């Protein structure tokens, strides 16, 4: 129990660190040109996506789809906006679920630590990626997410075991998996579905996997969010809308989680995710074709200039 309390305290401290860094950069005027106060639409997106996230549907894919549908955030700023904007709502989830769901505290701690390490390294890479790289990377990631969601809705995913802790060999594999998932979180790839699938295959009770998923996601969002804020790679107003609308969404979902019919909603989310994936991939491929055309034209012009 003492270790769980330490984890919860560390989560709160990481959240405070993000809030302080966010406030400092905001006072410096980093938001200029984007508008200071979030719009009603941005608040609604924050509420709805984090409501779904608390129910296990996920928030990254749905938020990406909403941003692209309403043209709210440039593609290259979406990963940072997702990480920073959803950080505090995910923190709220973690504080709620880590306190009440049973899981081995030492393994929970180590899995979170390696996920945070992967997220820190991944955020540094993603913050320097080009617009085209982000488009293609996120498009592929959403296709994978859609595949996971489809398998789950068709009942093809493992139901999971009953263990509350991994055996040593399986724990080593889980550590590697969580490190990779932490790095991918910085690209806007949610860790819930992959974590649930892998941990279930390793024999863990899916309920015990939930605090690992939420705790890992919360810590990575806080730490990676600090890096994105420092680099300025986010849409400030939209991120604030996600946070301000998202926390109430989490709280409402906790009370409604047992009564809301999710079957139709999951199929709707699948369609939305597929739409976002296709549009991102098309945009990335178009950018690649334009870049190749410009390069070819430049080479031909240089050739003509040399021999003219």
Buried (B, 14 or more C-beta within 10 A) or exposed (E): EEEBEEBBEBBBEBBEBBBEBBEEBBEEEBBEEBBEEBBEBBBBBBBBBBBBBBBBBBBBBBBBBBBBEEEBBEBBBBBBBBBBBBBBBBBBBBBBBBEEBEBBBEBBBBBBBBBBBBBBBBBBEBBEBEBBBBBBBBBBBBBBBBBBBBBBBEEEBBEBBEBBBBEEEBBEBBBEBBBBBBBBBBBBBBBBBBBBBBBBBBBBBBBBBBBBBBBBBBBBBBBBBBBBBBBBBBBBBBBBBBBBBBBBBBBBBBEEEEEEEBEEEBEEBBEBBBBBBBBBBEBBBEBBEEEEEEEEEEEEEEEEEEEE
